[in-house]
């Protein structure tokens, strides 16, 4: 899709009722319900994080958005594909501010270049005890990405039209944070398996955009 055509759709996105759980359930890992029940006592202590689904024009002027694969580390989200973003810090005056700051730190897109269009439905992540708040945003110029070397293994630039195709939805066997292998619903994007909370967020974004295209 041409980026200018995507820009024309953006004002309408804010007026669409979010499908929330109806979209999330399409990509929910099979063990999520049990984890939620196990973690109920920790909900009130859950940390908060903000992430950006950042859309922009590629070199070919087509609409794209960026994901990133995190480096391997001793943590529950090691080497997983995610949106740029991270946890709320004391200096952040809102979760939007968190998402903007973390996006700049992780992929190098200046805060003043980004326009946040709207928020999407938050998701609780049991393994790390986080509530993640996603925002759909855009920058009208092709970003000069600068990945954070300490955290980002690589960037994944996804073509919007390819993302909206039904063929990107498949099932895959993955290793979870709990050291077990399980089969999950996933997006296959640029050769990468995207599952879990990131896939749940993408599912809602996709369902909203499909109403306009």
Residue pairs with C-beta under 8 A, 6 or more apart in sequence:
1 62
1 63
1 160
1 161
1 213
2 61
2 62
2 63
3 55
3 56
3 57
3 58
3 61
3 62
3 63
4 61
5 63
6 55
6 63
6 138
6 160
7 138
7 140
9 209
9 212
9 213
10 117
10 138
12 212
13 117
13 118
13 136
13 208
13 209
13 212
14 117
14 118
16 208
16 211
16 212
18 120
18 121
18 204
18 208
19 204
19 207
19 208
20 121
20 204
21 121
22 207
23 121
23 200
23 203
23 204
23 206
23 207
24 121
24 123
24 200
24 203
24 204
26 185
26 203
27 184
27 185
27 186
27 187
27 195
27 196
27 199
27 200
27 202
27 203
28 185
28 200
29 176
29 182
29 184
29 195
29 196
30 182
30 183
30 184
31 176
31 182
32 126
35 126
35 127
36 124
36 126
38 126
39 124
39 126
39 129
42 129
43 124
45 129
46 124
46 129
46 130
46 131
47 87
47 88
47 128
47 129
47 130
47 131
48 87
48 88
48 95
48 98
48 130
48 131
48 132
48 133
49 85
49 86
49 87
49 88
49 95
49 98
49 130
49 131
49 132
49 133
50 85
50 86
50 88
50 95
50 96
50 97
50 98
50 99
50 100
50 102
50 132
50 133
50 134
50 135
51 82
51 83
51 84
51 85
51 86
51 99
51 102
51 132
51 133
51 134
51 135
51 201
52 83
52 84
52 85
52 99
52 100
52 102
52 103
52 114
52 116
52 134
52 135
52 136
52 137
53 65
53 83
53 120
53 134
53 135
53 136
53 137
53 201
53 202
53 205
54 65
54 66
54 83
54 84
54 103
54 107
54 109
54 114
54 137
54 138
54 139
54 143
55 63
55 64
55 65
55 136
55 137
55 138
55 139
55 160
56 63
56 64
56 65
56 66
56 138
56 139
56 140
56 141
56 142
56 143
57 63
57 64
57 140
57 141
57 142
58 64
58 142
58 157
58 159
59 142
62 159
62 160
62 161
63 159
63 160
63 161
64 157
64 158
64 159
64 160
65 157
65 158
65 160
65 163
66 84
66 107
66 143
66 145
66 155
66 156
66 157
66 158
67 81
67 82
67 83
67 155
67 156
67 158
67 189
67 192
67 194
67 198
68 81
68 82
68 83
68 84
68 106
68 107
68 147
68 152
68 153
68 154
68 155
68 156
69 79
69 80
69 81
69 82
69 152
69 153
69 154
69 156
69 192
70 77
70 78
70 79
70 80
70 81
70 82
70 151
70 152
70 153
71 78
71 79
71 150
71 151
71 152
71 153
72 78
72 79
72 153
75 128
76 127
76 128
76 177
77 127
77 128
77 177
79 153
80 196
80 198
81 156
81 189
81 192
81 193
81 194
81 198
82 197
82 198
83 134
83 198
83 201
84 102
84 103
84 106
84 107
84 109
85 98
85 99
85 102
85 103
85 106
85 132
85 134
86 98
86 102
86 105
86 106
87 98
87 130
88 95
88 98
89 98
89 101
92 98
92 101
95 133
96 116
96 119
96 135
99 116
99 133
99 135
99 137
100 111
100 114
100 116
101 111
103 109
103 111
103 114
104 110
104 111
105 148
106 147
106 148
106 151
106 152
107 143
107 145
107 146
107 147
107 148
107 152
107 155
108 143
108 144
108 145
108 146
108 147
108 148
109 139
109 143
109 145
113 139
113 141
113 143
114 137
114 138
114 139
115 137
115 138
115 139
115 140
116 135
116 136
116 137
117 135
117 136
117 137
117 138
118 135
118 136
119 133
119 134
119 135
119 136
120 134
120 135
120 136
120 201
120 204
120 205
120 208
121 134
121 204
122 131
122 132
122 133
122 134
123 131
123 132
123 134
123 197
123 200
123 201
124 130
124 131
124 132
125 131
125 132
125 196
125 197
127 176
127 177
127 178
132 197
132 201
134 201
134 205
136 205
145 155
147 154
147 155
156 189
156 190
156 192
157 190
158 189
158 190
160 209
162 168
162 189
163 187
163 189
163 202
163 206
164 206
164 209
164 210
164 213
168 187
168 188
168 189
169 185
169 186
169 187
169 188
170 185
170 186
170 187
170 188
171 183
171 184
171 185
171 186
172 183
172 184
172 186
172 188
172 193
172 195
173 181
173 182
173 183
173 184
174 181
174 182
174 183
174 184
174 186
174 193
174 195
175 181
176 182
184 195
184 196
184 199
185 195
185 199
186 193
186 194
186 195
186 199
187 193
187 194
187 195
187 199
187 202
188 194
194 202
